[in-house]
Amino acid sequence: MKKTVKRVVCAVAAAVMVFGGAACGKKEVPVIGISQYGEHSSLDNCRNGFLKGLEDAGLKEGTDYSVDYQNAGFDDNICTQIGQNFSAKNVALMCGIATNAATACFAAAEDKDIPVIFTAISDPVEAKLDKGNITGTSDKLPIEAQLDLIRKLQPDAKTIGILYTTSEPNSVSAIKEYQEKAGAYGFTIEALGVTAQSEVTQATDTLISKKVDCFSNLTDNNVVGVLSSVLEKTNEAGIPVYGSEIEQVVKGCVAAAGIDYYELGRQTGAMAAKVLKGEAKTSEIPYETITEYGIYINSGAITEMGITVPEDVAEKAIEAQEE
């Protein structure tokens, strides 16, 4: 392995600010409303990276902006309430982390033309977030790289199982691409849709019963939100699970061809800084798709599954481990 990335789960406390006029002579600062669809390490990293991107651009929290951070707990109704609340408070900018949060913010912001920045959205076009006073970063999956990685690690595998949320545009789009491209790598896809997070563990049992050779995760929030439960079942069945980014590998997936969500958020923060500084409007900034990806390996999980890592993969792989 070339190098090791150690991840320490950390909580970044974002104070909820009180809106209104300046009090006690203090200068009123622009408020950024951050709506996060739910709490898991990938989305947390997006938020932390977003704040770092603002800092890197020379903006200081408390002086140049304040933060109202809200977590929807994977509830679409709460996403809507958060967006409407931000709109009612006339925040300077909304940041939506994940499709459901961004969509709700955009809907609430349109009448007042409040700028919206999104991150962790695989397909902004499919989600209808590519036009208007909105921009951000796409985490489109490197699906061909993932298929190639699975083929190298499991030369005899035939069927890949994928769990996805039927109402999440990112996931529907990714499933379509998997199905289109899997044949070129000698795979068939066994995709199983769910409508809520509560259905994921039962759907895992169903895929296991179909004798799939491995699972491949998407950046599907309902699935990632209960990844530990999925891994508990697949580990017992002896079925490898491939993640879609580094944090899923840290949690126990065997490997992934994916991006670093901290860096994704950081890039998003840099875009938001341009808007806050008045250098550009969100409508003038095209959304950006992250194209660089890494190969991440969890050696412990790999060993448990009896997988041999070919030399060409080992040379460029990054060991993902939790400290």
C-alpha positions, 0 to 999 in steps of 0.5 A: 500500500502506498499510504495510510489515511486515518480517519477520526470521527469528530463532531463539528459543533455549529452554533444555531444563531439568533436572527434579527437586527444587530444587538448591543452594537455588534455588527450583523453578519451574513447567515449561512443556513446549512441543511444536512439530510441526515447524520452519517460520516460522509455527509458530516465530512461534506459539512466539515469540508464546506466550513474549511473551504470558507476558511481557506477563502479567508472568511472567518466565522463570527466575523464574515458569516455565521452558521445555522446548522440543521439536521433533518434526520433523513426525514423529507418533511423536516427538510421542507421545514428547514428550507422554509425556516431558512427562507423566513429568516432571510439567510444570506445563503443556503447550503443543502447537503444531499439531494433531499436537503438541497431540493427542499432549500431550492424550493424554499429559496426561489421566491426570495431568490436566495442563493443555494449551494449544494453538495453530495448530489450525484446527478444534479440534472436528474434532480432538477438542480442545474438551473436557477440561483443554485450551484454546487458539487456533484459526487457522481460515482466512478462506476466503471472504476468500481466495476474494474476494481471488483473484477480484479479483487473477485475474478470469478464473481458474476452477480453484484447486489445493490440496494437503493432508494427508489425515490432518490434520483441519484440512486436511480441514475446510478442503478441505470448506469450500473446496469448499462456498464456491468456486462462489459466487465462480465457482471449482472446486477441484482438491484433491490429498491427500498422506500425507507431506511427501515426496509434496508436490513430486510432487503439485505437479507433478500439480496443475500438469499439471491446468492449474489457474489458481493454488494456494491454500495451507492451514496444512497443515504438510506443505505449508508445510514444503516451500513453497520447493520448491513455489514453485520449481515453480509459478514455473517454470510461471507459476502464482500461489500464494496463502498462508494467512498473512503468512509464506507471502507473505514466502517468495514467495506472491503474496498472502494473506487470513490472520492473523499467527501471532505475534499468535496465539501471543501470545494463547495465551500470555495464556491460559496465564498465567491458568492458571499464575497460578491465575486459571482452569483450562484446562477453564474457558477456552473456546478462542478463534478468531481472526477478524481477518485482514489482506490481505498482498501480495508485490509482487515475486511479483505483478509476476513473475506479471503480476497487476494489483492493483485499487485497492480491494485495494491500499488495504488491503493490507500489503506483506510482505517479507523483510529 
